[in-house]
Amino acid sequence: MNRLFVYGTLMRGEVRADLLADARDVRAASTHGRLYHLPFGYPAIVDAEDGEVHGELVTFDDLEARLPALDDYEGDEYRRVVRSIRVEGAVTTAWCYVVDPAFEADLVAQGARRVRSGQWRGRDFGAA
């Protein structure tokens, strides 16, 4: 699979977009889950069926070669999973980094705020 759904610091114009600079294609897309802004300055999707998260579907010629570096960047708190992604009226699958719902209460206790709009880029996080 050569597609990755990103929703935070890896999106175009964000602080680590350089990690995906040689993407073949980038399109606006969305997936399910609960989006949080963490007190560390980056977001997380809690792997859940409810909620909608907006981001980008990034396609590469060879994503497999870069996955170890992306896994290192995302760290141990995230799992890389295959998700259903909505893009341009269609549904496809892509890799996505998510947090297990078992850790949601811990995230909130640490100061994570729910991003009800599902859009992290705008930084309009509103009330939790």
N, C-alpha and C positions, 0 to 999 in steps of 0.2 A: 504494500500500500504506500502510495507516494503523496498522501494528503494529511495535513495537520490543521486542526482547528485551534486558533489562538484567540485570546480574549483579554489580554493584559499587556504586559511589558514587551511581548514579542510582536505586537501589531505594528503596522507601518506608522512611523512617526513617534513611536515610544522608545524608551531608553535602551532596550535590547533588540530592537528590530534588526540590528546588524547581524544577528545570528541567523537570520533568514534572508539575507540580502540577495542571494542568488536564486530566489524562488522563480519558477517558470510562470506562475499565475497566482494572483491574489484576488479574492472576491468576498464581498460582504456575505455573511452567513449567520446562522443561529443554531442553537441546540438547547436541550432541556437541562435543567439544573437550577440550583440556588446559588446566586453569585454573591460573594462577600468581598469587601475591601478589608484587607488585613491591616493591623496597626503597623506593619513593617513596610507599608507603602506599595503593596502589590495585591492582586486579587486571587481568589480561589473559587472554583466551582465545587460545591458539594454535590456529589453524585446522587441525584434524586430525579424522579420523574416530573415533579412539579417545578414551575418557574421556567423562564426563558432567558437565555444568555446570548447576547449579540457579540459578534467578533468577526474574524476573517478565516476563510478557508484558503490555506496556502498549499500550492501544489509544487512538487519538485521533480526533477528527473530521477534523483536517487535520494530519497529521504532516509532509507536504511543506513546509509553511510554517516549521516549526521545525528541519528537517534542517541548514540552514547553520549555525545556532548550535550544534547538537549536534556537527556535524563539527568546528567550531572548538574546542569543549570537549574532544573526544576527542584531537585533535591528529594530527600526521603519522604517528605510529607505529602508528595503528590504521587499518584499512580497514573501510568499511561494506559489508557483504555481505548477501545474502538467505540465510537459513538455514531448515532444517526445525526446527520447535519442537514439542515435545510438551506438550500442555496438556489436563488433564482427560480423559485416555484417547484423545485425538485428536491428529492431526498437522496443523499449519498452517505457514505461512511468515511470516517477519518479518525486518525489518532487524536486524542485530547488528554490533557493533564487535569486530573480531578482529585478531590480529597474525599476520603471515605466518610459517609454520613455519621459514623460512630464518633468522629472527632468534631462534629458541628458544635456541640455544647462547649467543648474546650475552646474552639475558635472564638465563640461569642464571649466566653469568660475572659479571654485575653484581649477583648476590645474590638473584635471583628464586627463590621457593620454590614447588614444586608443591603445590597444594591438592588432595590426593587425594580428599577427601570431595566435591569439586565444589561446595562451599558456602562462599562467601567471607564471607557475612554473619556467621557464627558466630565468625569470627576464630580458629578452632581449626585452624591450618594444618598441624600435625604435622610430621614429618620429610620432607624432600624425597626 
